[in-house]
């Protein structure tokens, strides 16, 4: 019995070894992992989205709330790709990488539809303008019209025009920062009671202010951020911002007329003869002292960017 049991165990062990090995005794190789296909560059999920942020080069006292964009404001954006060698290409009405894409502000800028970089290498130039218009057909000579009557907040803001650019920008996941600036000029007018007036009598009077002989139409070159006045002249009614203060946006131009500013107090005109050259992005302060005895206006004007010229004078 013992001999038979030993033989049975030896036979079972040999059979077990045969079952756990191949014919040549080699181990079965592990399975080959699946190959990962490269991302499809035409798949939007594989592209780098374009995001933007803006900063405002400020004219003291101006709006797009004067110091920032407001919720609901819309800008138009163009993106022009550079060549493989990094050279800039011209901005065109259409056929750019991005053409007149509307972005709406609500704390951040959101495009009407998502836009993406061409790839992760190609640099691009960015151009924006405000306010947005859907019918843009000329980026070299955009027709712009300012309101002659800016006596309401809505009309004043509708007369504003901003441009901005960022050039040679590398593809990035971060928002592209684009500095924008006011393209028009701004005039701030402050009335001061002089001889024959007091604060009380001036406040109680029927007062109106107008800026005379200014062109309110212009053309804008978006790429160069330049503006040119066009058309006939008209009087501009400024927005009243305080008891004795007013402001208006004006196309940059030289105003060379009989009277730059007319202040009408209870039916009587006080005129300021003045020739003035208004430059894009500049602010002009006019402190107008009304005087009955001198039958005119004493005025001093200080520019936002001081050029060393005294614009003061007396109007008779």
Number of C-alpha atoms within 10 A of each C-alpha: 5 6 7 8 9 10 10 10 10 10 10 10 10 10 10 10 11 11 9 11 12 11 8 6 10 9 9 8 6 6 6 6 6 6 6 6 6 6 10 10 11 10 8 12 10 12 17 16 18 18 20 16 15 18 14 18 15 16 18 12 13 20 17 19 11 14 15 14 18 15 13 12 15 22 21 21 22 24 24 22 23 19 12 10 8 12 11 16 13 11 22 16 14 14 9 15 17 16 18 23 21 20 22 19 16 13 11 13 20 16 18 10 8 11 17 15 22 18 14 12 11 17 23 23 21 22 24 27 23 21 18 19 14 9 7 14 14 15 19 17 15 15 17 18 18 22 21 24 17 21 18 14 12 11 16 22 20 17 21 25 22 20 26 25 22 16 15 16 15 14 19 15 12 11 14 17 16 19 16 20 21 25 24 24 21 27 23 21 25 19 21 19 18 18 12 12 17 13 13 9 11 20 13 10 13 12 16 16 23 21 22 21 19 23 23 24 20 20 19 21 16 22 19 14 19 16 23 16 20 16 10 10 15 14 18 24 22 27 23 20 15 9 11 16 18 21 25 26 29 27 28 24 21 15 19 15 14 13 17 19 24 19 21 16 15 12 11 12 16 22 22 23 17 17 14 14 9 20 18 19 18 20 23 21 18 22 19 27 20 26 19 14 11 14 14 19 26 20 20 15 18 17 17 15 11 11 8 8 9 11 16 15 14 15 20 14
